[in-house]
Amino acid sequence: MLILGACRIGQLLETKGMKQAELARRLKIHPQQLSRYILNIHIMPLPLAVNAAFILECAVEDLYEIIPGDATA
């Protein structure tokens, strides 16, 4: 089983030279909601993650740190 770790959207935005407000606008969400995802307060829903990955030109798996978990859990 895999576990979602830290959100990497902030790092991806920095790499792309894009502001949080721009990504939020393009995703049609409030900037505060995007901030909640970046701070790991909430996990981004899959449809939104797919769109974020498309905008950021990365794989959906790149949006979060993926941690290998216990296979028996």
Backbone as CSV, one residue per row, in Angstrom:
resi,resn,N_x,N_y,N_z,CA_x,CA_y,CA_z,C_x,C_y,C_z
1,MET,0.841,-1.176,0.000,0.000,0.000,0.000,0.892,1.246,0.000
2,LEU,0.480,2.248,-0.734,1.216,3.509,-0.797,0.495,4.560,0.039
3,ILE,1.263,5.462,0.600,0.719,6.535,1.429,1.090,7.872,0.793
4,LEU,0.121,8.793,0.756,0.423,10.139,0.263,1.169,10.903,1.338
5,GLY,2.293,11.465,0.953,3.080,12.277,1.871,2.836,13.755,1.606
6,ALA,3.894,14.517,1.700,3.814,15.965,1.547,3.391,16.358,0.135
7,CYS,2.618,17.399,0.053,2.201,17.954,-1.227,3.398,18.664,-1.874
8,ARG,3.601,18.429,-3.147,4.723,19.024,-3.876,4.289,20.148,-4.821
9,ILE,3.038,20.544,-4.754,2.539,21.563,-5.680,3.304,22.876,-5.524
10,GLY,3.602,23.250,-4.308,4.363,24.485,-4.084,5.707,24.453,-4.787
11,GLN,6.397,23.325,-4.707,7.697,23.173,-5.380,7.523,23.211,-6.897
12,LEU,6.480,22.551,-7.379,6.229,22.539,-8.819,5.910,23.942,-9.334
13,LEU,5.139,24.696,-8.561,4.830,26.075,-8.951,6.106,26.900,-9.047
14,GLU,6.989,26.727,-8.058,8.253,27.457,-8.052,9.085,27.111,-9.289
15,THR,9.167,25.838,-9.588,9.930,25.370,-10.750,9.381,25.948,-12.051
16,LYS,8.048,26.012,-12.140,7.395,26.520,-13.358,7.317,28.044,-13.389
17,GLY,7.660,28.699,-12.283,7.564,30.156,-12.235,6.118,30.641,-12.221
18,MET,5.248,29.839,-11.644,3.821,30.172,-11.608,3.411,30.493,-10.171
19,LYS,2.520,31.445,-10.029,1.996,31.828,-8.716,0.816,30.933,-8.337
20,GLN,0.618,30.758,-7.034,-0.527,29.991,-6.543,-1.833,30.550,-7.076
21,ALA,-1.941,31.856,-7.105,-3.177,32.504,-7.562,-3.477,32.141,-9.018
22,GLU,-2.451,32.033,-9.838,-2.636,31.671,-11.243,-3.152,30.236,-11.368
23,LEU,-2.538,29.318,-10.628,-3.001,27.926,-10.679,-4.432,27.833,-10.153
24,ALA,-4.724,28.509,-9.068,-6.083,28.487,-8.519,-7.083,29.019,-9.544
25,ARG,-6.738,30.096,-10.212,-7.624,30.668,-11.228,-7.873,29.667,-12.351
26,ARG,-6.803,29.023,-12.808,-6.943,28.069,-13.911,-7.704,26.810,-13.490
27,LEU,-7.621,26.459,-12.204,-8.376,25.309,-11.694,-9.804,25.693,-11.293
28,LYS,-10.082,27.004,-11.313,-11.393,27.532,-10.929,-11.744,27.191,-9.480
29,ILE,-10.725,27.369,-8.601,-10.936,27.201,-7.175,-10.419,28.449,-6.470
30,HIS,-10.831,28.637,-5.227,-10.375,29.783,-4.444,-8.905,29.578,-4.065
31,PRO,-8.102,30.631,-4.103,-6.689,30.491,-3.731,-6.482,29.895,-2.334
32,GLN,-7.389,30.184,-1.408,-7.270,29.602,-0.071,-7.424,28.087,-0.094
33,GLN,-8.283,27.590,-0.984,-8.444,26.135,-1.098,-7.164,25.507,-1.618
34,LEU,-6.544,26.121,-2.610,-5.277,25.610,-3.123,-4.230,25.612,-2.011
35,SER,-4.215,26.658,-1.223,-3.282,26.739,-0.103,-3.498,25.592,0.880
36,ARG,-4.754,25.214,1.102,-5.054,24.084,2.003,-4.492,22.774,1.455
37,TYR,-4.525,22.626,0.145,-3.934,21.426,-0.456,-2.413,21.453,-0.297
38,ILE,-1.807,22.588,-0.568,-0.351,22.721,-0.500,0.149,22.492,0.925
39,LEU,-0.624,22.926,1.913,-0.237,22.770,3.320,-0.648,21.414,3.904
40,ASN,-1.182,20.534,3.061,-1.635,19.203,3.483,-2.765,19.240,4.507
41,ILE,-3.538,20.295,4.501,-4.719,20.356,5.362,-5.816,19.493,4.741
42,HIS,-5.900,19.506,3.416,-6.833,18.676,2.651,-6.064,18.002,1.522
43,ILE,-6.583,16.878,1.053,-5.999,16.195,-0.102,-6.814,16.571,-1.331
44,MET,-6.125,16.929,-2.380,-6.779,17.341,-3.616,-7.555,16.168,-4.224
45,PRO,-8.829,16.376,-4.576,-9.592,15.316,-5.238,-8.959,14.947,-6.584
46,LEU,-9.115,13.688,-6.966,-8.471,13.194,-8.182,-8.782,14.016,-9.433
47,PRO,-10.052,14.368,-9.722,-10.294,15.159,-10.939,-9.534,16.492,-10.938
48,LEU,-9.436,17.120,-9.777,-8.706,18.379,-9.671,-7.204,18.131,-9.822
49,ALA,-6.721,17.035,-9.246,-5.301,16.690,-9.360,-4.909,16.429,-10.806
50,VAL,-5.782,15.765,-11.546,-5.506,15.499,-12.968,-5.364,16.823,-13.719
51,ASN,-6.260,17.753,-13.448,-6.178,19.062,-14.105,-4.948,19.845,-13.664
52,ALA,-4.617,19.788,-12.378,-3.424,20.480,-11.884,-2.174,19.920,-12.558
53,ALA,-2.105,18.596,-12.674,-0.951,17.969,-13.326,-0.859,18.389,-14.790
54,PHE,-1.998,18.476,-15.458,-2.004,18.918,-16.853,-1.461,20.346,-16.961
55,ILE,-1.948,21.227,-16.094,-1.512,22.627,-16.118,-0.025,22.747,-15.789
56,LEU,0.428,21.954,-14.807,1.825,22.028,-14.371,2.752,21.163,-15.229
57,GLU,2.166,20.485,-16.231,2.929,19.635,-17.148,3.754,18.591,-16.400
58,CYS,3.066,17.842,-15.539,3.710,16.780,-14.781,2.734,15.618,-14.642
59,ALA,3.180,14.549,-14.057,2.306,13.403,-13.780,1.545,13.659,-12.485
60,VAL,0.379,13.079,-12.367,-0.413,13.223,-11.138,0.416,12.767,-9.929
61,GLU,1.204,11.723,-10.112,2.034,11.197,-9.022,3.078,12.204,-8.537
62,ASP,3.382,13.198,-9.358,4.368,14.212,-8.976,3.804,15.245,-8.002
63,LEU,2.494,15.281,-7.846,1.865,16.299,-7.000,2.054,16.040,-5.508
64,TYR,2.261,14.787,-5.153,2.443,14.411,-3.748,3.629,13.470,-3.614
65,GLU,4.280,13.536,-2.472,5.301,12.558,-2.138,4.584,11.221,-1.960
66,ILE,5.125,10.155,-2.517,4.540,8.829,-2.395,5.449,8.008,-1.480
67,ILE,4.864,7.505,-0.399,5.632,6.762,0.590,5.180,5.301,0.568
68,PRO,6.116,4.373,0.374,5.743,2.955,0.441,5.278,2.629,1.858
69,GLY,4.139,1.962,1.961,3.615,1.571,3.259,3.746,0.084,3.465
70,ASP,3.196,-0.394,4.544,3.209,-1.809,4.875,2.308,-2.557,3.906
71,ALA,2.836,-3.510,3.190,2.080,-4.260,2.186,0.992,-5.117,2.812
72,THR,1.093,-5.399,4.095,0.088,-6.246,4.753,-1.054,-5.456,5.340
73,ALA,-0.941,-4.139,5.328,-1.987,-3.299,5.942,-3.211,-3.197,5.064
